[in-house]
Amino acid sequence: MSQKRKRSTTKGVVVKPILSQDFGSRAQVDLIDMQSMCKVSYSWILVYQDHLTKYCVLRPLTSKRAAEVAWQLIDIFLLLGAPQILQSDNGSEFTASVITELKVIWPDLLMVHGKPRHPESQGSVERLNCDVKDILTAWLGDNDSTDWPTRLRFVQFQKNSGYHSGIKQSPFKALLGRDAQVGLRSASLPNEILELLVSEDDLMAAYQ
């Protein structure tokens, strides 16, 4: 009887939603199928998002193999840090395979895989994936182009610098504490002056 009660209590703890309190505690990795817009050898988009700040990173992929996903994630982790929990709507088996590949590349890395379709992040991730594809599709149509891999980082910047209703600010500001800058376009100077600037001396003179 005591063993049954113990299992019931443990089960209750497992299903309780886990809330992210810090940047990097939980992250989501998913794939967007771009095979209908295949460009050169790329046919997938890796979408990585921090759960707390909603900051996302996008990378083009040639396949959805766990090894290739892991290599792209290592690049992200070495820049932003690695999360404690990694989840994916592609399922626990996929996430576990990616984590296995990650440990081959980075033996000191330790993380666990989370539940797919976690209630705290499912809606945000689905909107992000749809937005990424919609922005890309619109840009490709406007520019009569199929070269989506070269546009992907601009889409990433657009998503991270835009207002996110869930966190009441941009992901960029949630992560770094300030809005994204576009060089001198973010300076408090008239456009007619900005267009004439070439050197730092020009900039200092304009402020004076």
C-alpha positions in Angstrom: 0.0 0.0 0.0 2.8 2.4 0.9 4.5 1.8 -2.5 1.3 2.6 -4.4 0.9 5.8 -2.5 4.5 6.8 -3.2 4.0 6.2 -7.0 0.9 8.3 -7.0 2.6 11.2 -5.3 5.6 11.0 -7.7 3.2 11.0 -10.7 1.6 14.2 -9.4 4.9 15.9 -9.2 5.9 14.9 -12.8 2.8 16.4 -14.4 3.0 19.7 -12.6 4.1 22.4 -15.1 7.6 23.6 -14.8 8.0 27.4 -15.0 11.2 29.0 -16.4 12.6 31.5 -13.9 15.9 32.2 -15.7 17.2 32.6 -19.2 18.5 29.3 -20.4 16.6 27.1 -18.0 14.3 25.7 -20.7 14.5 25.9 -24.5 12.7 24.5 -27.5 14.2 23.2 -30.7 11.9 22.4 -33.7 12.2 22.0 -37.4 10.3 23.8 -40.2 9.9 21.8 -43.4 11.1 23.8 -46.4 11.4 21.0 -48.9 8.8 22.6 -51.2 11.2 25.6 -51.4 14.4 23.6 -51.5 17.4 25.9 -52.2 20.7 24.2 -53.1 21.1 21.6 -50.4 19.0 23.3 -47.7 15.5 21.9 -47.0 14.8 22.5 -43.3 14.9 25.4 -40.8 16.1 24.8 -37.2 14.1 27.0 -34.8 15.6 27.4 -31.3 13.8 29.5 -28.7 14.5 30.3 -25.1 11.4 29.8 -23.1 11.7 32.8 -20.8 12.8 35.6 -23.1 11.3 34.1 -26.4 14.7 34.9 -28.0 15.0 32.8 -31.1 17.8 31.6 -33.4 17.2 30.3 -36.9 19.6 28.1 -38.9 19.2 26.4 -42.3 19.7 22.6 -42.4 20.3 20.1 -45.2 18.5 17.4 -43.2 16.7 16.7 -40.0 19.3 14.2 -38.7 20.1 14.5 -35.0 23.8 14.9 -35.7 23.3 18.0 -37.9 20.8 19.5 -35.5 23.3 19.0 -32.7 26.2 20.7 -34.6 24.0 23.8 -35.1 22.9 23.8 -31.4 26.5 23.6 -30.3 27.2 26.8 -32.2 24.2 28.4 -30.4 25.1 27.0 -27.0 28.7 28.3 -27.1 27.4 31.7 -27.8 24.3 31.9 -25.5 24.9 29.1 -23.1 23.2 25.7 -23.0 19.7 25.2 -21.3 19.0 22.7 -18.5 16.0 21.3 -20.3 15.6 20.9 -24.1 12.2 20.1 -25.6 10.8 19.6 -29.0 7.4 19.0 -30.7 9.3 16.4 -32.8 9.0 14.1 -29.8 11.1 12.9 -26.9 12.9 10.3 -29.0 14.2 13.0 -31.4 15.2 15.3 -28.5 17.0 12.4 -26.7 18.9 11.6 -29.9 20.0 15.2 -30.3 21.1 15.3 -26.7 23.1 12.1 -27.2 24.8 13.7 -30.2 25.5 16.9 -28.2 27.3 15.0 -25.5 29.5 13.4 -28.2 30.6 16.8 -29.3 30.7 18.4 -25.8 31.2 15.7 -23.1 30.8 18.1 -20.2 27.3 19.2 -21.3 24.5 17.8 -19.1 20.8 18.4 -19.9 17.6 16.5 -19.9 14.8 16.4 -22.5 11.4 17.9 -21.7 8.0 16.9 -22.7 6.8 17.7 -26.2 4.0 20.3 -26.4 4.8 21.6 -23.0 1.8 23.7 -21.9 4.0 26.7 -21.0 5.5 27.1 -24.4 3.4 25.3 -27.1 1.4 28.3 -28.3 4.4 30.6 -28.4 6.4 28.0 -30.4 3.6 27.4 -32.9 3.2 31.1 -33.5 6.9 31.6 -33.9 7.1 28.8 -36.5 4.2 30.2 -38.5 5.6 33.7 -38.3 9.0 32.6 -39.6 7.5 30.8 -42.6 5.0 33.6 -43.3 7.8 36.3 -43.3 10.0 34.2 -45.5 7.2 33.4 -47.9 6.2 37.1 -48.2 9.8 38.2 -48.8 10.4 35.5 -51.4 7.2 36.6 -53.2 8.1 40.3 -53.1 11.6 39.7 -54.4 10.8 36.9 -56.8 13.4 34.8 -55.1 13.9 31.3 -53.7 17.0 32.0 -51.8 15.5 31.7 -48.3 18.7 30.6 -46.5 20.3 34.0 -47.0 17.2 35.8 -45.6 16.9 33.6 -42.5 19.1 35.7 -40.2 17.2 38.9 -41.1 13.9 37.1 -40.2 15.6 36.1 -36.9 16.5 39.8 -36.2 13.0 40.9 -37.1 11.4 38.4 -34.7 13.8 39.2 -31.9 13.5 43.0 -32.2 9.7 43.1 -32.6 7.3 43.4 -29.7 6.1 40.1 -28.1 2.7 40.3 -26.4 3.5 37.4 -24.1 6.5 39.1 -22.4 5.3 42.7 -23.1 8.6 43.7 -24.8 10.9 42.5 -27.5 12.9 39.2 -27.0 16.0 41.2 -27.7 15.3 43.6 -24.8 14.2 40.7 -22.5 17.6 39.1 -23.1 20.0 42.1 -23.3 18.1 44.8 -21.4 17.8 47.2 -24.4 16.2 47.4 -27.8 18.0 46.1 -30.9 20.1 48.7 -32.7 20.5 49.2 -36.4 23.8 51.1 -36.3 23.3 54.9 -36.6 19.6 54.3 -37.5 19.1 54.0 -33.8 20.8 57.3 -33.0 18.9 60.4 -32.1 19.9 62.4 -35.2 17.8 63.5 -38.2 17.9 61.2 -41.3 19.3 64.0 -43.5 22.3 64.2 -41.2 22.7 60.5 -40.8 23.0 60.0 -44.6 26.0 62.3 -44.7 28.0 60.6 -42.0 31.1 58.7 -43.1 33.7 58.7 -40.3 33.7 58.9 -36.5 34.8 62.5 -36.7 31.6 63.2 -38.7 29.6 61.6 -36.0 31.2 63.6 -33.2 30.7 66.8 -35.2 27.1 66.0 -35.7 26.5 65.6 -32.0 28.3 68.8 -31.2 
